[in-house]
Amino acid sequence: MLSSKVSCNSHGQDSSYFLGWQLYENNPFHEVENPTGIIQMGLAENQLSFDLVESWLRKNPDVMELKKGGESVFRELAFFQDYHGLPTFKNELVEYMAKIRGNKVKFDPNNLVLAAGATSANETLIFCLADPGEAILLPTPYYPGFDRDLKWRTGVEIVPVHCWSSNGFRITMFALEEAYERAQKLNLKVKGVLITNPSNPLGTTMTKEELDHLITFAVAKNIHVISDEVFSGTVFDSPGFISILEAAMDRNLENTDVWSRIHIVYSLSKDLGLPGFRVGMIYSNNKTVVGASTKMSSFGLVSSQTQYLLTNVLASKRFTSKYMKENQKRLKKRKEMLVSGLKKSGIECLKSNAGLFCWVDMRHLLSSNTLEAETKLWNQMVCDVGLNISPGSSFHCSEPGWFRVCFANMSRGTLQVAMRRIKDFVERSNFMGRIKMNYQQNMSSLSRKLLSNWVRKLSSPDPNEHER
């Protein structure tokens, strides 16, 4: 009696990424009320710089009270707003986006479409670029939510571009070509390739070489490139961030058809730590895409009061400059705390320079190099250790044993508790491993001894044999 969309399971909600959240919600950690609960390390949320935003708001009460020059703008905001968005907000937004990119790229507010978060922006863009049954290439490991955002309602297929730890999970031309050929064998028409830069879950910025590979590949195959750059303001270490538009400009592609096939998705959820405000956007030089996605934005608008508030926040250039620098400093310090804590437990991380998480190598803790062993370890981490970390398989990683661990959504004290739990777990695992190894060695030695005695007994002459 219901639609096929309701009954299908392509939403991805049964992924261990989402299941971990459910387990956390049933038993959340609290340092006083529930100190043995599960610590949420699967949520890429930036809570390290809330105080900076709150301080600005306290100093600018008119904004929170929906006033301008002491006069109420409530009615102006309460009236119906055109789905194009407030021009003043879009002007401030493109300036902020350029600022994050070192003003190496300039954005035209007329090419920007507002959406209710990056989730809505990504889905809308896929609706514009592909039809049901066509495909988008996506380098692995990739954000588990893309299985929902890109394909659940659109009917578009995702074809993974398999990347490997041997080169730090970097995108190669070989990997792109292999994925394209695999799509063709499946009779899937490839319409584009989507990347996250900086990467979620790797926490790395893409190199100029990788971006050039993508552009060259898109030119050769006549397809689109979507660059999800929601973590662009979280880059806290070298090398710096290079936007896909900057890479295209370096190749003088502004006046070619390729320019109209490059699109950016962005939001204020990660950089400003405002996921609850639901502010996302699409940026495209393709007028048809901008026009269609603007119409589609009717289904996910950003409220007028949110736009008004953030217009004023972003217009304060002194504040945004201070915020960006301090936020990046805090992220780097917290990331180093996580890496150091894990290293003391004998656990290494992929070298990273951005994001709100680390890509953690736990392959040596697996009982075997299998998906089943990774799932077993994940269950232990969530249920026994009390840490909701996300297994690599939920990010479609091709190698078992990698986990994404978030560090910016908790206090310093909570992170210290998490590090102690991991240390205790590793020590217990090593202790039990030694016991098992000693047992196996002793049993092997005993077996050899018994076998040796048995062989000697058989080979020795029986003094009673001649009497029988």
N, C-alpha and C positions, 0 to 999 in steps of 0.2 A: 504493500500500500504506500510505501515511501519511495523517494527517488533513489536512483543508483548511487548518487553522490553521497547520500546519507549512509547507505549500507556498505560502501566500499571501505577498504582499510588503508587507503593511500595517504591518509593524513599524517601517518608517522608517529602517532601518539603512543604506540606500543614499543617505541624505541627505548633502550635502557637509559638514554639521555633524559627522557621525560619520566620514566619509571623511578629514577633516582630522586627526582623532585617530589614525587608522590610519597615516597618513603620518608623523605625529609619532613614534609608537611605533617605527617602523622606523628613525628617525634622530633621536633625542632630543638636544637641546642639553645640553652640560655645559661649564662654563666652563674646565675643564682637559682632560678626556678627549675632548670633542667640541665645540670652540668654534664650528664651522661648522654644527652641527646645527640642527634646527628648534626654535624656542622655542614652548612651549605657551601660547598666549593664547586658547584656546578652552574652557578649563576654569574654571567659576565656583566656585573653591574658595578658602576664606579661610585662608591660612597666616600671616597677619601677627601673630597673637596667640597662637600655640602656646606661646610662652615663659611666658605668664601662667598657662595651664592647667597646664603642666609644673611651674611653681614651686609652685602650690597642691598638686599631687600629691606633690611631694617633702616638703612640710611636713605632709602627712597620709598617711604610709605605711600606716597601718592599713587605709585604704580600698582601696589597691592590693593589699594582702595578704588582703583579704576578712575583715577583723577588725572587731569592734565592742567597744570598751572593753578591747582587748587579747585578746579571745576570738574564736576562729574562727567565722565564720558560713557556712563552706563547705558544710556538709551542708544547712543551711537553704536555701541558694541552689541547691544541686545537685538537690534534690528537684523533682518536677514542680510547675510553677506554673500556676495558673489563668490562662486567656487574658485575664482582665480586667486583668491587670497588678498590680504592687505598689501598694497604696493610698498608701504613703508617697511613692512616686515621683510618682504622679499629683497628689498634693496639692502637692508642690514645683513640679511642672511648671506647673500652672495659676497659681500665684503668680508664677512667672517670666514667663509670658505676659502677665499683668496688669501686671507691672512694666514690660515693654517698651512697653506701651500707656499708660504714665503713670498706671496704676491707674484709668483712666476706664472700663474694662470689667472686670467680674468674671466668672470662669469657675467653673462647678460641675464638680468632678472626676468626678461621676457621668455627665456628658455628654461625657466625653473617652474616645476609643478609641485605644489604642496600635497602631502599625503599624511595619513594618520600613522606615522612611524615607517621605518624601513621595510617592515613586513608588508604593509600595504603598497609601498612604492615598488618593491621587487615584483609582487604579483601583478600590479597594474602594467608594469613594463613588459612582463612576459606576455600578458594579454595582447599588448600592442605588437609584439615582434613575432609571435609564433601561433600556429593553430594547433588544436588537439591532435596528438599523434606525431607532431614534429618534435625535434629534440634540441636541448641546450647542453653543451659540454661544460663540465664542472670539475676542476682539479681537486684531487683528494689530498689530505683529508679536508672535508668541508662541513660547515655548520649544519647540524641535524635538522634545524628548522626549515632548511631549503626544501626538504622533501614535502613539507606542507606548503610553504610559500610559493614555490615555483610550479608544482604539479597537481596539487590536490584539486583545486577548482578549475585550473586552466586546461588540464588534460595533456599538458606537455610532458615529454619524457626527459629524464636526466641521464646522460651518459657520462660516467666517471672518466676523468683523465688521471690515470694512476701515477702517482708520484711516490718516491721512495726515500728512505732515510739515508741511503748511501750518498746522496748529494744534498742532504738537508731538506728533502721534499721540494726541491726547486722544480719549476716547470721547464720542460725541455721540448724542443720541436718534435723529437721522436715520440714523446708521450702524447702530444697533441695529434700528430698524424695517426698514431695507433688507435686513439679514441675515435677519430673521424672514420677510419676504416671499419672499426667495430660497429659504429652506427649505420654505416652503409650496408653491412652484412645483415643488419637487423631491419633493413628497409626503412630507416629513419632519416628524414631530411633534417640536416643540422642547420639551425637558424642563427646560432650564436654561441659564444663562450662567455661564461660568467666567472669572474674572479673576486676574491675578497682581498683588498689591499689597504692596510695591513691585514695579514691572514688571521682568520678565526678558523682553526684553533692554534695555529703555529706561533702567533705573536711576532711574526717577522714581516718586514717590508719587502716588496718585490724589487728586484734589481732592474737596472736599465736593460740588461740583456734579456731578462724574462719578458719585460714589457715589449721589447722589440720583437721577440719571438711571437708574442700574441698578435701584435699589429701585422707583422708579415704573414702570419697564418690567416688572419681575418681578410687581408687583401687577396691572398691566393684563393681562398674558399668563398669569397664574396659573402661573408657573414657579419653579424653584429658582435661588438664587444661591450659587455656590461661590467663596469667596475664598481663593486660595492665598497665604498670608502668610509664606512661609518666609524672606523677606528683611527682615522687619519690624524686626529688631534691628540692621540695617546702615544705618539712616537716619542720616546724618552731617551733614546740613545742613537748613536750612528750605526749604520748609514741612515741618512734622512729619508723622508717620504717623497716619492715621485708619483704624481698623479698620472693616470693614463692620458689625460689631455696634454700634460706637459711633454710626455714621451712622444705623442703624436705631433705636437708643435715642433719638437726638435727635428722631426723628419719632414717638416714643411707640408703637412697634410691638410692644412686649414681649408684650402680651396679645391679639395678632391672629394669624391663621393664617400670616401672612407670616413671623413669628418662627420657625416650625417649618420654613421653606423656605430659611433662611439657614445656610450651613455654612462652617466654616473648616478649612483644611489647614495644618499647621505641622510643622516639624522642627527639630532642633538641628544640622543639617548646615552651614548657612550662618552663623548667628549665633554659634555656639560653635566653628565650624570642625571639626565631628566627623562628616563624611559616612560614614566607615568604621564608626561605631558603629551606624548604621542605626536611628535613633530618629525616627519620625514619628508624627503623630497626626491624628485627625479630631475636630473639636468641632462638636456639633450639639445644638440644643434639641428635635430631633425624636426622641422616645423609640424609635419604630420603627426609624429609621435607626441609632440608637446600638445597639439590640439586634442588628440584622442584621449591622452592620459589626463588632461585637464577635465574633460567631460566625465571620465571614469572616476575622478576624484570626488564626485558627488557622493559616492558610497563610503567615503572615509575622509571627511573634512577635518581640518584643525580648527578648534573653536576660536572665536574672535578674541575672547579675553586672554587666551593663551598667546595668540599672535601679538596682542597689544603689550602684554607683559614682557615677552621676549624681545620685542622691538626695542624696548627701552633698555633691557639688559645688554643687548648686542650693540646698541648705540653708544654705550659707555666704553669707549676704546681703551681708556686707561684700565678699566676693570678687566676687559677681555684679555688684554696683554698680560696683566698680572696673573689672571686665572690660568692661562695657558702655560706659563712658565712654572708656576707653583704646582699645578696639577701634574705636569710631566715629572717634576722633581719628586713628588710624593709617590707617583707610580713606580719610578725607578727604584726608590728606596724600599718600597714594599715588595717589589719583585725580587730584589736582591736578598731580602729577608727570607722569602720562600725558597729561593735557589740554595741559599746557605743552609737552611734547615734541612732540606732534602739531601744535600750533599753529606751532611753529618750522619745520615742514615744510609749512605752508600747509593743514593739515587741521583741520577744526572738528569738535566733538562736540555732540550734543544736550545742553542744559543738564540736569544730573541732580543728585540729592541722596541717592542710596541705591544699594545693590547692590555687586557686586564687579566691575563692568564698565562700559564706556561704549558708547554707540550712536554710531558714528563715521561721518561723512559723507565718503565718497570718490567722490561722483558726478562731481566734476570730473576724476577720474583715469580715467573710463571712456572707451573709444574711441567709444561710442555709448550712447544711453539704452535699453539692452536687457538682457535677462537673460543673453544670450550674452556680452555685454561684461563683465558682472559676474562671470560664471564664469571668463572669461579672466583678469581682474584677480585673482580669488581664487587661481587656479592659479599666477600669478606670485608672489603673496605667500607662498604655502606652499612652492612648489618652488624659486623663484629667490631670494626674499628670506629665506626660512627662518623665517616667522612663521605659526603656525596660528591665524588669525583666522577668524571664522565669518561667511559672507556672509548678507545680509539675506534672500535667497530661501529659505534653510534655515529662517528664522523666519517664512516666508510673508509677508514684507513686500511690499507692492504697488508699491514704488518701487525700481528697481535702483540699486545704489551705496552702500547702507548696510551696515555691518559691526559685529558685536559684538566688542569687544576687552576681554579680562579683564586685571586688573592686580594682583589680590591673591594669586595662586597662585605668585608668584616673588619672588626677592630684588630688592632695589633695584638691584644691579649688573646682573642679568639684564634688568631693565626698561630700563636705560640702553643696553644692547647692542641691544635691540629698537628703541629710538628712533633709534639711529645707523643701523640697517639701513633703517628707513623713510625717514629723511632722505636716505640715499644713493640709495635707489630713486626717490624723488620727483625728486631732482636729475638722475639719469640720464634719467628719463622726460621731464623738462622740456627737457633738452639734446637728446634725440632728437626731441622734438616741434618744437624750433626748427629743427633740421636738416631735418626733413621739411617744415616750413612754408617754409623758405628755398628748398628744392628745388622745391616746388610753385610758389612765387612766381617763381623763375627760369625754370622750364619754361613757366609761363603767359606770362611776359614774352617768352621766346624764341618761343613759338607766335604771339603777337601780332605780333612783329617779322617773322617769316617770312611770316605772312599778309599783313601790310602790304606787304612787298616783292613778293609774288606779285600782289597787286591792282594795284600800281603798274605792274608789268611787263605785265599784261594790258591796262591802260588806255593805255599809251604806244604811239604809232604805230610800225609796223614799216617801216623805210626800204626794205626789199626787197619789200614786199607788192605794189607795182604791177608788179613784174617777173614775178610768177608767173601 
